[in-house]
Amino acid sequence: MSTFYDTHAHLDYPDFAPDLPSLVERASVAGIKRIISIGTDLASSAQAVALAERFPAVFAVVGWHPTNALEAPADLRADLRSLAVHPKVVGLGETGLDYYRMPSAQGGTAADDEAYRNRQADIFQQQLEVAAEVGLNCVIHQRSALEDTLRQMQPFVGRVRGQFHCFADDANAMRRVMAMGSIVSFTGILTFKNGQNIRDTMAATPLGSFMLETDCPYLAPVPYRGKRCEPAYVKEISVVAAEVKGCSPDELSEATCRAAHEFFPKLTRP
Ligand SMILES: [Zn+2]
């Protein structure tokens, strides 16, 4: 059986509290030998680190999600630095920019929108700085904000790479991400009936230049669509990915795991 990794999971979410040991075991049985649990604020990042200490297959990424930006402390950097030196912390994030639901769409003013955008950019900048300092890369959450995200990362090219996670943009956007030395990853949306645009983007993405992920508990692939997602379901994503790329499961395994080790240098081999 081919080995795959879930490079983006939210194991600290309460959805998983009842059955974490069996969830990690089910993943292993399905061939999913590495799970990276992603922080969305400092508490969630600390929980991701604790899970990485508890389960050998689990690693952590520490950071603050852009949609939580208004709750962030003024300066995150000292806290993130001290978390990032942990041997099982493999990256910073998830961070980036998300303009999908702005305050003005929920009764706020244009000034509220501007404050929200500025706060997102500020904590994104802090996370890019810490990543550069500690020699790790960033897991990027980007929604309806591609231009600003690429612009803000530009000064870090050559020092910090981004994993544009849950990639849902077109092949042209993918090429711009790759031109900056960054990389994309694909979720279970790849398996959706209405996911042809994602399959087209993956078809244009060279093997070795993308990773697989679930973003669980969200985005369960077919045939689990609408249910709680979990890392074992990378298996279902990998089946469709191998079809899209016209390669064998072993070739896909080798290419996606190699991409993960290049991107997350502290991730150890199973
Ligand atoms: Zn996420």
Boltz pocket constraint, residues with backbone or C-beta under 6 A from the ligand:
constraints:
  - pocket:
      binder: B
      contacts: [[A, 8], [A, 10], [A, 38], [A, 94], [A, 215]]
      max_distance: 6.0
